[in-house]
Amino acid sequence: MTINEVIFIDSLPKLDLHGFDRESARVAITDFIRDNQKMGNEVVLIVHGIGAGVMRETCTATLSHNKDVIEFKSAYGNRGCMLVQIKI
């Protein structure tokens, strides 16, 4: 499955970054990607929220530098979430 084939985001494994600071969010995202890769989940959802955009920037930077991430983009109609496709 690719992120373009996702219809229902509620059924995806989810990481909610509300309440995290930048550094703990980076660690949580990296761990979440690695754990879901081991479990064989190709597509996951990361909820960063809208706010001032700090978590979105942190999320984007962390995913951009992760070699196990194929692609990521904002969830359909929800600027506070990112769909992430992981190498399996």
N, CA and C atoms as an extended XYZ file, in Angstrom:
264
Properties=species:S:1:pos:R:3:atomname:S:1:resname:S:1:resid:I:1 pbc="F F F"
N         0.844       -1.180        0.000 N   MET     1
C         0.000        0.000        0.000 CA  MET     1
C         0.890        1.243        0.000 C   MET     1
N         0.507        2.240       -0.755 N   THR     2
C         1.219        3.512       -0.756 CA  THR     2
C         0.346        4.565       -0.061 C   THR     2
N         0.925        5.725        0.204 N   ILE     3
C         0.144        6.754        0.891 CA  ILE     3
C        -0.953        7.313       -0.007 C   ILE     3
N        -0.840        7.134       -1.314 N   ASN     4
C        -1.892        7.588       -2.226 CA  ASN     4
C        -3.079        6.638       -2.256 C   ASN     4
N        -2.919        5.440       -1.721 N   GLU     5
C        -3.999        4.456       -1.695 CA  GLU     5
C        -4.781        4.464       -0.383 C   GLU     5
N        -4.356        5.260        0.580 N   VAL     6
C        -5.009        5.303        1.893 CA  VAL     6
C        -6.352        6.000        1.784 C   VAL     6
N        -7.373        5.352        2.318 N   ILE     7
C        -8.715        5.938        2.317 CA  ILE     7
C        -9.103        6.346        3.732 C   ILE     7
N        -8.945        5.433        4.689 N   PHE     8
C        -9.314        5.695        6.079 CA  PHE     8
C        -8.059        5.807        6.938 C   PHE     8
N        -7.804        6.991        7.484 N   ILE     9
C        -6.601        7.164        8.292 CA  ILE     9
C        -6.784        6.652        9.720 C   ILE     9
N        -8.027        6.423       10.138 N   ASP    10
C        -8.273        5.969       11.501 CA  ASP    10
C        -7.761        4.563       11.752 C   ASP    10
N        -7.568        3.769       10.700 N   SER    11
C        -7.120        2.390       10.875 CA  SER    11
C        -5.595        2.258       10.869 C   SER    11
N        -4.886        3.352       10.657 N   LEU    12
C        -3.425        3.315       10.587 CA  LEU    12
C        -2.802        3.417       11.982 C   LEU    12
N        -1.607        2.831       12.156 N   PRO    13
C        -0.867        3.064       13.402 CA  PRO    13
C        -0.588        4.563       13.523 C   PRO    13
N        -0.727        5.101       14.732 N   LYS    14
C        -0.698        6.549       14.915 CA  LYS    14
C         0.243        6.956       16.040 C   LYS    14
N         0.985        8.033       15.804 N   LEU    15
C         1.809        8.665       16.833 CA  LEU    15
C         1.296       10.087       17.003 C   LEU    15
N         0.898       10.430       18.220 N   ASP    16
C         0.390       11.772       18.516 CA  ASP    16
C         1.484       12.555       19.246 C   ASP    16
N         1.940       13.650       18.655 N   LEU    17
C         3.042       14.443       19.210 CA  LEU    17
C         2.585       15.602       20.087 C   LEU    17
N         1.308       15.703       20.379 N   HIS    18
C         0.838       16.769       21.266 CA  HIS    18
C         1.503       16.629       22.626 C   HIS    18
N         2.065       17.711       23.122 N   GLY    19
C         2.711       17.699       24.431 CA  GLY    19
C         4.195       17.376       24.388 C   GLY    19
N         4.733       17.051       23.233 N   PHE    20
C         6.163       16.748       23.098 CA  PHE    20
C         6.945       18.028       22.847 C   PHE    20
N         8.216       18.050       23.270 N   ASP    21
C         9.106       19.118       22.837 CA  ASP    21
C         9.847       18.625       21.595 C   ASP    21
N        10.661       19.473       20.987 N   ARG    22
C        11.300       19.120       19.712 CA  ARG    22
C        12.161       17.864       19.801 C   ARG    22
N        13.021       17.812       20.793 N   GLU    23
C        13.955       16.683       20.896 CA  GLU    23
C        13.239       15.371       21.202 C   GLU    23
N        12.296       15.396       22.117 N   SER    24
C        11.564       14.156       22.417 CA  SER    24
C        10.696       13.737       21.238 C   SER    24
N        10.228       14.699       20.436 N   ALA    25
C         9.460       14.369       19.229 CA  ALA    25
C        10.348       13.675       18.204 C   ALA    25
N        11.585       14.156       18.039 N   ARG    26
C        12.521       13.513       17.103 CA  ARG    26
C        12.769       12.056       17.492 C   ARG    26
N        13.000       11.844       18.759 N   VAL    27
C        13.250       10.480       19.254 CA  VAL    27
C        12.008        9.613       19.058 C   VAL    27
N        10.844       10.145       19.410 N   ALA    28
C         9.595        9.388       19.288 CA  ALA    28
C         9.295        9.033       17.830 C   ALA    28
N         9.525        9.952       16.909 N   ILE    29
C         9.281        9.691       15.494 CA  ILE    29
C        10.211        8.597       14.988 C   ILE    29
N        11.488        8.701       15.317 N   THR    30
C        12.468        7.698       14.889 CA  THR    30
C        12.116        6.322       15.440 C   THR    30
N        11.770        6.246       16.715 N   ASP    31
C        11.383        4.970       17.333 CA  ASP    31
C        10.105        4.415       16.712 C   ASP    31
N         9.142        5.290       16.459 N   PHE    32
C         7.863        4.892       15.861 CA  PHE    32
C         8.064        4.305       14.464 C   PHE    32
N         8.899        4.952       13.658 N   ILE    33
C         9.194        4.456       12.310 CA  ILE    33
C         9.872        3.091       12.398 C   ILE    33
N        10.880        2.969       13.245 N   ARG    34
C        11.606        1.707       13.388 CA  ARG    34
C        10.695        0.586       13.882 C   ARG    34
N         9.867        0.856       14.880 N   ASP    35
C         8.962       -0.163       15.419 CA  ASP    35
C         7.950       -0.628       14.370 C   ASP    35
N         7.392        0.310       13.620 N   ASN    36
C         6.400       -0.062       12.604 CA  ASN    36
C         7.043       -0.756       11.410 C   ASN    36
N         8.280       -0.456       11.138 N   GLN    37
C         9.007       -1.166       10.085 CA  GLN    37
C         9.175       -2.633       10.487 C   GLN    37
N         9.525       -2.866       11.744 N   LYS    38
C         9.676       -4.236       12.245 CA  LYS    38
C         8.352       -4.991       12.215 C   LYS    38
N         7.249       -4.292       12.471 N   MET    39
C         5.925       -4.927       12.469 CA  MET    39
C         5.347       -5.089       11.066 C   MET    39
N         5.993       -4.506       10.068 N   GLY    40
C         5.536       -4.664        8.696 CA  GLY    40
C         4.461       -3.684        8.270 C   GLY    40
N         4.301       -2.597        8.997 N   ASN    41
C         3.318       -1.567        8.634 CA  ASN    41
C         3.940       -0.614        7.617 C   ASN    41
N         3.408       -0.615        6.413 N   GLU    42
C         3.965        0.217        5.340 CA  GLU    42
C         3.608        1.690        5.464 C   GLU    42
N         2.411        1.976        5.963 N   VAL    43
C         1.947        3.359        6.057 CA  VAL    43
C         1.514        3.637        7.493 C   VAL    43
N         1.974        4.768        8.031 N   VAL    44
C         1.613        5.181        9.392 CA  VAL    44
C         1.172        6.639        9.365 C   VAL    44
N         0.596        7.075       10.470 N   LEU    45
C         0.112        8.446       10.599 CA  LEU    45
C         0.800        9.111       11.786 C   LEU    45
N         1.297       10.315       11.566 N   ILE    46
C         1.882       11.101       12.652 CA  ILE    46
C         1.048       12.362       12.811 C   ILE    46
N         0.522       12.560       14.020 N   VAL    47
C        -0.288       13.738       14.336 CA  VAL    47
C         0.631       14.756       15.006 C   VAL    47
N         0.871       15.870       14.337 N   HIS    48
C         1.743       16.904       14.889 CA  HIS    48
C         0.964       18.132       15.324 C   HIS    48
N        -0.267       18.253       14.917 N   GLY    49
C        -1.087       19.413       15.266 CA  GLY    49
C        -0.814       20.579       14.330 C   GLY    49
N        -1.595       21.640       14.482 N   ILE    50
C        -1.448       22.797       13.599 CA  ILE    50
C        -0.617       23.877       14.302 C   ILE    50
N        -1.111       24.459       15.352 N   GLY    51
C        -0.374       25.412       16.170 CA  GLY    51
C         0.481       26.398       15.400 C   GLY    51
N         1.694       26.652       15.916 N   ALA    52
C         2.622       27.600       15.299 CA  ALA    52
C         3.489       26.946       14.230 C   ALA    52
N         3.386       25.635       14.066 N   GLY    53
C         4.142       24.931       13.034 CA  GLY    53
C         5.463       24.356       13.477 C   GLY    53
N         5.782       24.471       14.771 N   VAL    54
C         7.060       23.970       15.279 CA  VAL    54
C         7.141       22.453       15.150 C   VAL    54
N         6.096       21.746       15.547 N   MET    55
C         6.105       20.285       15.466 CA  MET    55
C         6.064       19.813       14.014 C   MET    55
N         5.372       20.548       13.174 N   ARG    56
C         5.334       20.187       11.746 CA  ARG    56
C         6.744       20.281       11.156 C   ARG    56
N         7.465       21.347       11.467 N   GLU    57
C         8.837       21.514       10.984 CA  GLU    57
C         9.747       20.420       11.524 C   GLU    57
N         9.594       20.100       12.795 N   THR    58
C        10.395       19.044       13.414 CA  THR    58
C        10.101       17.702       12.759 C   THR    58
N         8.831       17.433       12.540 N   CYS    59
C         8.396       16.190       11.914 CA  CYS    59
C         8.951       16.094       10.490 C   CYS    59
N         8.826       17.144        9.719 N   THR    60
C         9.319       17.171        8.339 CA  THR    60
C        10.832       16.955        8.292 C   THR    60
N        11.563       17.649        9.155 N   ALA    61
C        13.022       17.517        9.175 CA  ALA    61
C        13.442       16.103        9.567 C   ALA    61
N        12.784       15.539       10.565 N   THR    62
C        13.126       14.197       11.025 CA  THR    62
C        12.823       13.160        9.955 C   THR    62
N        11.675       13.257        9.312 N   LEU    63
C        11.308       12.304        8.262 CA  LEU    63
C        12.196       12.448        7.029 C   LEU    63
N        12.602       13.670        6.718 N   SER    64
C        13.461       13.914        5.557 CA  SER    64
C        14.822       13.246        5.707 C   SER    64
N        15.314       13.152        6.923 N   HIS    65
C        16.634       12.574        7.172 CA  HIS    65
C        16.601       11.088        7.514 C   HIS    65
N        15.422       10.502        7.567 N   ASN    66
C        15.302        9.087        7.920 CA  ASN    66
C        15.379        8.238        6.655 C   ASN    66
N        16.384        7.364        6.576 N   LYS    67
C        16.602        6.541        5.382 CA  LYS    67
C        15.520        5.489        5.174 C   LYS    67
N        14.709        5.215        6.184 N   ASP    68
C        13.657        4.210        6.087 CA  ASP    68
C        12.328        4.786        5.614 C   ASP    68
N        12.261        6.092        5.398 N   VAL    69
C        11.036        6.749        4.937 CA  VAL    69
C        11.093        6.919        3.425 C   VAL    69
N        10.092        6.392        2.738 N   ILE    70
C        10.012        6.501        1.278 CA  ILE    70
C         9.393        7.841        0.894 C   ILE    70
N         8.273        8.175        1.535 N   GLU    71
C         7.520        9.371        1.174 CA  GLU    71
C         6.657        9.793        2.350 C   GLU    71
N         6.378       11.081        2.445 N   PHE    72
C         5.437       11.577        3.453 CA  PHE    72
C         4.739       12.812        2.909 C   PHE    72
N         3.499       13.012        3.377 N   LYS    73
C         2.739       14.203        2.976 CA  LYS    73
C         1.604       14.425        3.968 C   LYS    73
N         1.032       15.617        3.929 N   SER    74
C        -0.089       15.932        4.815 CA  SER    74
C        -1.273       15.037        4.493 C   SER    74
N        -1.992       14.651        5.541 N   ALA    75
C        -3.180       13.816        5.354 CA  ALA    75
C        -4.239       14.623        4.630 C   ALA    75
N        -5.074       13.959        3.902 N   TYR    76
C        -6.108       14.594        3.099 CA  TYR    76
C        -7.043       15.426        3.969 C   TYR    76
N        -7.074       16.717        3.725 N   GLY    77
C        -8.000       17.584        4.425 CA  GLY    77
C        -7.657       17.843        5.879 C   GLY    77
N        -6.469       17.450        6.321 N   ASN    78
C        -6.086       17.665        7.711 CA  ASN    78
C        -4.631       18.108        7.762 C   ASN    78
N        -4.404       19.385        7.948 N   ARG    79
C        -3.045       19.927        7.971 CA  ARG    79
C        -2.275       19.519        9.216 C   ARG    79
N        -2.933       18.942       10.197 N   GLY    80
C        -2.270       18.586       11.454 CA  GLY    80
C        -1.750       17.162       11.504 C   GLY    80
N        -1.793       16.448       10.382 N   CYS    81
C        -1.354       15.043       10.327 CA  CYS    81
C        -0.496       14.803        9.100 C   CYS    81
N         0.414       13.829        9.213 N   MET    82
C         1.226       13.407        8.068 CA  MET    82
C         1.102       11.920        7.859 C   MET    82
N         0.875       11.538        6.618 N   LEU    83
C         0.931       10.133        6.223 CA  LEU    83
C         2.374        9.836        5.841 C   LEU    83
N         2.883        8.702        6.304 N   VAL    84
C         4.275        8.349        6.073 CA  VAL    84
C         4.334        6.935        5.510 C   VAL    84
N         5.054        6.771        4.392 N   GLN    85
C         5.279        5.445        3.823 CA  GLN    85
C         6.690        5.004        4.215 C   GLN    85
N         6.776        3.780        4.749 N   ILE    86
C         8.021        3.234        5.291 CA  ILE    86
C         8.527        2.112        4.411 C   ILE    86
N         9.849        1.997        4.275 N   LYS    87
C        10.458        0.856        3.578 CA  LYS    87
C        10.234       -0.404        4.416 C   LYS    87
N         9.807       -1.470        3.764 N   ILE    88
C         9.616       -2.738        4.462 CA  ILE    88
C        10.647       -3.727        3.965 C   ILE    88
